[in-house]
Amino acid sequence: MQLASHTTHCPNCGRDAERHYLADSGVVRTQCPHCDYLMITCHRTGKVIEAYAPGIFAYR
């Protein structure tokens, strides 16, 4: 069950992405069909649960 969804800008490529607020699992999923970006965060805490962003190098 989804609470809501809307279009937003992808933080990876800047094109249109989708943001879904999922009520049953308590997460927010942002995904971009253009560059395969994915970010899943906890709706309550804002902590990242899963992330995939091709082309972005993760510094250690």
Secondary structure, DSSP 8 states (H G I E B T S, - for coil): -EEEEEEEE-TTT-SEEEEEEETTTTEEEEE-TTT--EEEEETTT--EEEEE-TT-----
